[in-house]
Amino acid sequence: MLPEYDFSTAIRNPYVKPRIRREVTIPIDSELYDYFEQKAEDVGVPVDRIINRCLDDVVIRLRNANKTDTVNA
């Protein structure tokens, strides 16, 4: 490996879409928030990142389940 790399002429991957974040306010149960807050503290990341990651996982599972249902139909 080189000790230093020059990325001044680098081109972004055109196939990767940037993730646009939207700020929303939702009511969430106190116990649920406390759980996520503790997990975020354990890992050392902001609580919104933990919640977002969990929501991403749920959406991926639901999409995969829907694909499986369509294939089996």
LINBELNOR-V907204 format. One record per residue. N is the residue number from 1. PHI is phi in radians with two decimals (* if undefined). PSI is psi in degrees with one decimal (none if undefined). D_LAST is the distance of its C-alpha to the last C-alpha in whole Angstrom. Layout:
N_PHI_PSI_D_LAST, N_PHI_PSI_D_LAST
This chain:
1_*_144.9_52, 2_-1.35_151.9_54, 3_-1.21_-21.5_55, 4_-2.62_145.5_54, 5_-2.15_144.2_52, 6_-1.79_111.6_52, 7_-1.80_14.6_49, 8_-1.14_-25.2_51, 9_-1.85_11.0_50, 10_-1.18_150.4_46, 11_-2.05_134.2_43, 12_-1.15_149.0_40, 13_-1.14_118.1_37, 14_-1.28_-11.4_36, 15_-1.63_-7.0_32, 16_-1.76_121.3_32, 17_-1.45_135.8_32, 18_-1.21_142.0_34, 19_-1.49_115.5_33, 20_-1.55_126.7_34, 21_-1.72_137.8_35, 22_-2.07_133.5_36, 23_-1.52_124.5_38, 24_-2.29_157.7_37, 25_-2.09_122.9_38, 26_-2.31_145.2_36, 27_-1.30_134.8_37, 28_-2.39_140.0_36, 29_-1.02_142.2_37, 30_-1.03_-42.8_40, 31_-1.12_-38.8_39, 32_-1.15_-44.5_36, 33_-1.09_-42.3_38, 34_-1.04_-39.4_41, 35_-1.06_-51.6_38, 36_-1.12_-37.5_37, 37_-1.09_-41.8_41, 38_-1.15_-43.9_42, 39_-1.05_-43.0_39, 40_-1.11_-40.4_40, 41_-1.15_-40.4_44, 42_-1.07_-40.0_43, 43_-1.53_-24.9_41, 44_1.51_34.4_44, 45_-2.23_163.9_42, 46_-1.13_148.0_41, 47_-1.08_-34.4_39, 48_-1.13_-30.4_37, 49_-1.20_-39.1_36, 50_-1.14_-45.7_35, 51_-1.10_-42.9_33, 52_-1.10_-41.2_32, 53_-1.11_-40.9_30, 54_-1.14_-42.1_29, 55_-1.13_-38.8_27, 56_-1.03_-45.4_26, 57_-1.05_-42.9_24, 58_-1.11_-44.7_22, 59_-1.11_-42.5_21, 60_-1.06_-44.7_20, 61_-1.10_-41.8_18, 62_-1.15_-41.2_16, 63_-1.13_-42.6_15, 64_-1.14_-38.8_14, 65_-1.12_-39.3_12, 66_-1.17_-37.3_11, 67_-1.14_-40.8_10, 68_-1.14_-42.4_9, 69_-1.08_-39.0_6, 70_-1.17_-39.8_5, 71_-1.20_-39.0_6, 72_-1.35_-14.1_4, 73_-1.27_none_0
